Amino acid sequence: MSSTDVVIPCYRYGHFLRDCVQTVLTQSGVTLRVLIIDDASPDDTAEVAQELARADSRVTVLKHASNRGHIATFNEGIAWAAADYLVLLSADDYLLPGSLARSARMMDDHPSVGLVFGRAIVQEDDRREVVAAPAGLGQGTRILSGTEFIHLSRAKNIVIAPTVMVRTSLQKKLGGYSAQLTHSGDMGMWLRFAAHAEVGFIDRAQAVYRRHTANMSTTYSPEQDLAQRKEAFEVFLSSCAPVLANVDDLRTWFVNELALDAVRSASRAFNEGAMGLSDRLCEAALKIDPKVEGTPPWLALACKRRLGRRAWQLLQPAADRVRQMLAR
């Protein structure tokens, strides 16, 4: 039976921690160790963690005397890991039954796979929504080449972190998370894995991602998000250049994709009446790739801006119908 280490960093999530850990300990089909890292939380994280450790010998607790931040905490967990496979699970998320066994089975059956991910359920208050598979992936569980995964990702992070299991030996080879990527560290890590191994996708909900106001991702503006994604790709290219073909072409492609994503976001902001944000995203797109100015999404947004929002609101339903007809 394959062994799996689950690292659970926790900062101010003591109220989530017990439920998170229990969903790990009740998994079947793998041998388990759990490490809870309390990053000097000011809440009851330490007390909850120690109770869990006393109740189950598979649970170990590390407590920081001062807050070290999520990147250092993740890397501490990676250094601790010794099992066949590794899962980094935020304390505010939790696993669904059977998820570890499904991921481990794929790893066991396909030694060339370095990372496995799946669908997730996003939970916000009392609402739950199953996240669709990434666009272009199609239906069904499958194995992707690293190149397929990179191009499927385009300029975005298409993987929801709590669904991920990685091969520990490859994680150790790649090293830990980059201190530069405080917001896009996950995206950068998935790309690094794809440069060195195949990627498995399980077409089932594997974990629950909680969306709430304390999520770290909510502290970044759209412009900061774009900058961090660009930085993630630069770190990926520089660290993985020896194993990548056509690095310059890949950089050009990504910069264009990121700029187009910024324009599409600017267009959505325009539709919602956030005109200042739309302008800033257009400026960001041009800064990322000046050539985006001649693309169809840019020209479409330019037409909308010339019309003005009031006129566009009247025309938008007809434009949406035309798009739907063309997509058939």
Backbone torsions as a table, in degrees:
resi	resn	phi	psi	omega
1	MET	NA	132.2	-177.7
2	SER	-67.1	149.9	177.9
3	SER	-103.0	144.1	-178.7
4	THR	-135.7	130.3	172.1
5	ASP	-101.7	131.2	178.1
6	VAL	-115.8	118.7	179.2
7	VAL	-101.8	126.8	-177.2
8	ILE	-121.4	94.0	174.1
9	PRO	-71.5	142.5	-177.9
10	CYS	-142.5	122.7	172.6
11	TYR	-136.5	111.1	178.7
12	ARG	64.5	23.7	178.2
13	TYR	-116.9	29.4	-179.4
14	GLY	-56.3	-32.1	-178.9
15	HIS	-72.6	-16.3	176.0
16	PHE	-98.5	-20.3	-163.9
17	LEU	-60.8	-45.0	-175.7
18	ARG	-60.3	-46.5	-179.8
19	ASP	-62.6	-41.8	179.6
20	CYS	-59.1	-51.8	-176.2
21	VAL	-64.8	-39.7	-179.7
22	GLN	-62.2	-34.8	178.5
23	THR	-69.2	-21.1	175.1
24	VAL	-81.6	-48.4	-175.4
25	LEU	-65.3	-23.9	179.7
26	THR	-90.7	4.5	175.9
27	GLN	-69.0	147.1	178.5
28	SER	-118.0	164.3	173.8
29	GLY	88.3	-0.8	176.4
30	VAL	-142.2	153.8	169.9
31	THR	-88.3	141.3	-167.0
32	LEU	-125.7	146.6	159.1
33	ARG	-131.8	145.3	179.0
34	VAL	-126.2	131.0	174.9
35	LEU	-117.3	117.9	173.1
36	ILE	-97.3	124.9	177.1
37	ILE	-111.1	110.0	177.4
38	ASP	-86.9	108.9	-176.4
39	ASP	-85.7	57.7	178.4
40	ALA	57.4	47.2	-179.0
41	SER	-68.2	139.7	178.9
42	PRO	-83.6	-1.0	-178.8
43	ASP	-99.1	-152.2	-176.4
44	ASP	-93.6	21.5	-179.6
45	THR	-53.6	-46.9	-176.5
46	ALA	-60.1	-44.3	-178.6
47	GLU	-65.2	-45.5	179.8
48	VAL	-63.2	-43.1	-178.9
49	ALA	-62.2	-43.9	-179.7
50	GLN	-66.3	-36.0	175.5
51	GLU	-61.8	-43.2	179.8
52	LEU	-65.2	-39.2	179.7
53	ALA	-67.7	-38.2	178.4
54	ARG	-66.9	-31.1	-176.5
55	ALA	-82.8	-19.6	-176.4
56	ASP	-146.9	120.9	-175.7
57	SER	-67.4	-12.6	179.1
58	ARG	-77.4	-10.2	-175.8
59	VAL	-99.3	128.9	174.4
60	THR	-118.9	146.9	-179.1
61	VAL	-123.8	133.0	169.5
62	LEU	-117.4	133.7	-179.8
63	LYS	-121.8	126.0	176.8
64	HIS	-81.5	140.3	176.4
65	ALA	-73.5	-28.5	176.7
66	SER	-140.1	157.9	-176.3
67	ASN	-70.2	128.2	-178.4
68	ARG	-106.5	-11.2	-179.5
69	GLY	90.0	162.4	-170.8
70	HIS	-71.3	-33.5	-178.2
71	ILE	-65.3	-49.6	178.9
72	ALA	-62.3	-36.1	-180.0
73	THR	-68.4	-43.9	175.7
74	PHE	-56.7	-46.6	-176.0
75	ASN	-67.4	-31.6	174.3
76	GLU	-64.2	-40.4	177.8
77	GLY	-65.8	-39.5	178.0
78	ILE	-63.1	-41.5	179.2
79	ALA	-63.6	-34.8	-179.8
80	TRP	-71.9	-33.7	-172.0
81	ALA	-59.6	139.6	178.9
82	ALA	-141.1	-3.0	-177.8
83	ALA	-77.2	176.9	176.9
84	ASP	-60.9	-41.5	-173.2
85	TYR	-130.3	159.0	-174.6
86	LEU	-135.3	138.1	174.2
87	VAL	-127.1	127.9	171.3
88	LEU	-102.0	115.7	-172.3
89	LEU	-125.4	115.5	176.8
90	SER	-63.9	143.7	-174.8
91	ALA	-66.3	-17.1	178.3
92	ASP	-88.9	-4.4	176.4
93	ASP	-105.7	174.9	175.8
94	TYR	-157.7	160.4	-176.0
95	LEU	-89.6	155.0	173.8
96	LEU	-98.9	153.8	-175.9
97	PRO	-54.9	133.8	175.9
98	GLY	83.8	-2.5	-173.3
99	SER	-66.1	-42.5	-178.5
100	LEU	-66.2	-39.5	179.2
101	ALA	-64.7	-40.1	179.4
102	ARG	-64.1	-44.9	180.0
103	SER	-66.1	-43.9	-179.3
104	ALA	-64.5	-37.2	178.9
105	ARG	-63.0	-40.7	177.5
106	MET	-64.2	-42.5	177.6
107	MET	-62.1	-44.1	179.8
108	ASP	-60.5	-43.7	-174.9
109	ASP	-76.6	-21.3	-175.4
110	HIS	-132.8	85.3	-178.1
111	PRO	-60.5	-17.9	179.1
112	SER	-79.3	-9.8	-179.5
113	VAL	-84.9	128.0	179.5
114	GLY	-103.9	-20.4	-176.9
115	LEU	-145.3	137.3	175.8
116	VAL	-123.7	137.0	173.3
117	PHE	-138.7	170.0	-179.0
118	GLY	-149.2	-169.8	174.5
119	ARG	-72.1	165.7	176.4
120	ALA	-138.0	161.0	169.1
121	ILE	-104.6	125.0	175.7
122	VAL	-92.2	125.1	-178.5
123	GLN	-114.3	123.5	178.0
124	GLU	-132.2	112.4	-172.1
125	ASP	56.9	-122.3	-179.4
126	ASP	-97.7	5.2	-177.4
127	ARG	-97.2	139.9	177.6
128	ARG	-128.3	139.9	179.7
129	GLU	-142.1	127.8	177.4
130	VAL	-77.9	126.9	-179.1
131	VAL	-76.8	133.1	178.6
132	ALA	-67.7	156.8	174.4
133	ALA	-63.1	151.3	178.8
134	PRO	-54.1	141.6	-179.7
135	ALA	-56.4	133.3	179.1
136	GLY	92.1	-9.5	-177.7
137	LEU	-81.3	-28.6	-177.9
138	GLY	78.8	-166.5	-176.7
139	GLN	-105.5	152.6	174.9
140	GLY	98.6	150.8	175.3
141	THR	-67.8	138.2	-177.0
142	ARG	-158.2	166.0	176.3
143	ILE	-107.6	130.6	178.6
144	LEU	-108.4	139.9	168.2
145	SER	-67.3	159.9	178.5
146	GLY	-58.3	-41.0	179.6
147	THR	-63.3	-41.8	177.7
148	GLU	-59.7	-44.7	-178.4
149	PHE	-63.4	-44.1	-178.8
150	ILE	-60.3	-45.2	-178.8
151	HIS	-73.8	-29.2	175.2
152	LEU	-67.5	-34.4	-179.4
153	SER	-68.5	-30.3	-177.6
154	ARG	53.7	-118.2	-177.0
155	ALA	-109.6	18.4	-173.4
156	LYS	-127.7	164.8	170.1
157	ASN	-89.0	109.7	-175.8
158	ILE	-96.0	2.4	-175.5
159	VAL	-109.9	132.1	176.3
160	ILE	-94.0	118.8	-164.6
161	ALA	-52.6	-44.0	-175.9
162	PRO	-66.4	-9.5	178.3
163	THR	-88.5	-2.9	-169.2
164	VAL	-89.2	136.0	165.1
165	MET	-126.4	138.3	179.8
166	VAL	-123.8	159.5	174.9
167	ARG	-79.7	119.5	-171.9
168	THR	-60.1	-40.7	-178.5
169	SER	-60.4	-38.9	178.7
170	LEU	-72.4	-37.7	177.0
171	GLN	-59.4	-42.3	178.8
172	LYS	-63.6	-38.4	179.2
173	LYS	-65.6	-41.4	-177.9
174	LEU	-75.1	-26.8	-177.2
175	GLY	91.1	-174.1	-174.0
176	GLY	-89.0	-167.2	-179.2
177	TYR	-76.0	147.8	-178.4
178	SER	-80.5	131.7	178.0
179	ALA	-65.2	-20.2	178.4
180	GLN	-70.9	-27.7	-169.5
181	LEU	-102.9	71.9	-177.7
182	THR	-69.5	-24.6	-178.2
183	HIS	-110.2	-32.3	-173.7
184	SER	-113.1	25.5	-178.7
185	GLY	-60.5	-40.3	179.2
186	ASP	-61.9	-48.7	179.8
187	MET	-56.2	-46.3	178.9
188	GLY	-61.7	-38.2	-179.4
189	MET	-68.0	-43.5	-179.5
190	TRP	-61.3	-40.3	178.8
191	LEU	-63.8	-39.5	178.4
192	ARG	-63.2	-41.8	176.2
193	PHE	-61.1	-42.3	-177.9
194	ALA	-65.4	-26.1	178.0
195	ALA	-72.6	-18.8	-174.5
196	HIS	-117.7	-7.9	-174.1
197	ALA	-159.8	170.3	172.6
198	GLU	-78.9	162.7	-177.5
199	VAL	-123.7	130.0	179.1
200	GLY	-99.8	141.9	176.1
201	PHE	-121.7	127.3	177.2
202	ILE	-104.4	119.4	-174.8
203	ASP	-84.3	57.1	175.6
204	ARG	-147.6	155.6	175.0
205	ALA	-69.7	121.1	-175.1
206	GLN	-105.2	-24.4	-175.3
207	ALA	-157.3	168.3	176.3
208	VAL	-113.7	126.5	176.8
209	TYR	-102.9	119.4	179.6
210	ARG	-86.0	128.8	175.5
211	ARG	-105.2	121.7	-178.7
212	HIS	-153.8	173.0	-173.0
213	THR	-69.1	-17.6	-179.6
214	ALA	-90.7	-0.4	176.3
215	ASN	-56.8	136.8	179.2
216	MET	-60.9	-33.4	-175.9
217	SER	-64.1	-22.0	-177.6
218	THR	-76.8	-8.8	-177.3
219	THR	-88.1	-1.5	-177.5
220	TYR	-107.8	135.2	176.7
221	SER	-74.6	163.0	176.7
222	PRO	-56.6	-37.9	179.3
223	GLU	-67.8	-38.8	176.9
224	GLN	-66.5	-36.9	177.5
225	ASP	-61.2	-44.7	177.5
226	LEU	-60.3	-45.5	-178.7
227	ALA	-62.9	-39.6	-179.6
228	GLN	-70.7	-36.1	176.6
229	ARG	-66.0	-39.2	176.6
230	LYS	-63.4	-41.5	178.5
231	GLU	-64.2	-38.5	178.8
232	ALA	-60.5	-41.4	-179.1
233	PHE	-70.2	-36.5	178.3
234	GLU	-65.4	-42.2	178.1
235	VAL	-63.9	-42.1	178.1
236	PHE	-59.6	-48.7	-177.4
237	LEU	-65.1	-40.9	-178.0
238	SER	-70.1	-37.0	-177.3
239	SER	-80.9	-25.4	-174.7
240	CYS	-111.3	7.0	-177.6
241	ALA	-51.6	-38.8	-178.6
242	PRO	-62.8	-22.5	-178.0
243	VAL	-110.2	6.0	-179.0
244	LEU	-107.7	141.4	174.0
245	ALA	-93.5	143.6	174.3
246	ASN	55.3	55.2	-178.2
247	VAL	-58.8	-41.6	-178.6
248	ASP	-63.6	-42.2	177.7
249	ASP	-63.7	-39.4	-179.7
250	LEU	-65.8	-40.1	178.2
251	ARG	-64.4	-43.8	179.4
252	THR	-61.5	-43.5	179.8
253	TRP	-62.4	-45.1	-177.0
254	PHE	-66.3	-43.8	179.9
255	VAL	-58.2	-41.8	177.8
256	ASN	-64.5	-43.6	179.5
257	GLU	-62.7	-40.9	-179.4
258	LEU	-66.7	-41.4	178.3
259	ALA	-64.1	-41.6	177.5
260	LEU	-63.0	-38.8	177.8
261	ASP	-63.2	-38.4	177.3
262	ALA	-64.1	-39.8	179.1
263	VAL	-66.0	-42.2	179.1
264	ARG	-63.9	-38.3	175.9
265	SER	-65.7	-38.4	177.1
266	ALA	-63.4	-37.4	179.2
267	SER	-66.4	-41.7	177.6
268	ARG	-64.3	-40.7	178.6
269	ALA	-62.3	-39.4	176.5
270	PHE	-59.6	-46.9	-179.0
271	ASN	-60.4	-32.0	-177.5
272	GLU	-88.9	-0.1	178.4
273	GLY	85.0	7.7	178.2
274	ALA	-87.6	74.1	-170.2
275	MET	-68.0	-38.8	178.7
276	GLY	-62.7	-43.9	178.1
277	LEU	-63.5	-41.3	179.0
278	SER	-59.7	-42.8	178.9
279	ASP	-64.2	-42.7	-178.3
280	ARG	-66.3	-37.0	179.1
281	LEU	-69.4	-34.9	174.8
282	CYS	-63.1	-43.7	178.0
283	GLU	-61.8	-40.9	179.1
284	ALA	-64.2	-40.3	179.6
285	ALA	-61.2	-44.5	179.2
286	LEU	-65.4	-35.5	178.8
287	LYS	-67.8	-37.4	179.7
288	ILE	-69.5	-46.2	-177.3
289	ASP	-152.9	99.5	-178.9
290	PRO	-56.5	-26.0	-177.9
291	LYS	-70.0	-9.1	-179.6
292	VAL	-65.7	-19.1	-176.1
293	GLU	-61.2	-23.7	-178.7
294	GLY	-99.7	8.2	-175.9
295	THR	-85.8	156.7	178.7
296	PRO	-55.5	-43.6	178.8
297	PRO	-60.9	-38.5	178.3
298	TRP	-65.6	-44.9	-178.5
299	LEU	-65.2	-36.6	177.7
300	ALA	-64.7	-42.7	178.1
301	LEU	-66.2	-38.2	178.7
302	ALA	-60.8	-39.3	177.8
303	CYS	-63.7	-43.9	179.3
304	LYS	-61.1	-41.0	-178.5
305	ARG	-68.4	-35.7	177.2
306	ARG	-67.5	-37.5	178.3
307	LEU	-66.2	-36.9	-173.4
308	GLY	93.5	154.9	-172.8
309	ARG	-66.7	-37.8	-177.4
310	ARG	-63.1	-46.6	179.3
311	ALA	-65.5	-38.1	-179.8
312	TRP	-65.3	-36.3	178.6
313	GLN	-60.4	-33.7	178.8
314	LEU	-74.2	-34.9	-176.8
315	LEU	-87.1	-20.0	-171.8
316	GLN	-58.4	-44.5	179.6
317	PRO	-56.6	-41.1	178.5
318	ALA	-67.3	-39.2	178.9
319	ALA	-65.1	-38.8	178.0
320	ASP	-63.9	-39.3	179.3
321	ARG	-64.9	-39.5	178.7
322	VAL	-63.9	-43.3	179.2
323	ARG	-61.4	-41.6	179.7
324	GLN	-64.4	-38.7	178.5
325	MET	-65.8	-41.9	-179.7
326	LEU	-68.0	-27.4	-178.2
327	ALA	-79.1	-12.4	-177.5
328	ARG	-74.8	NA	NA
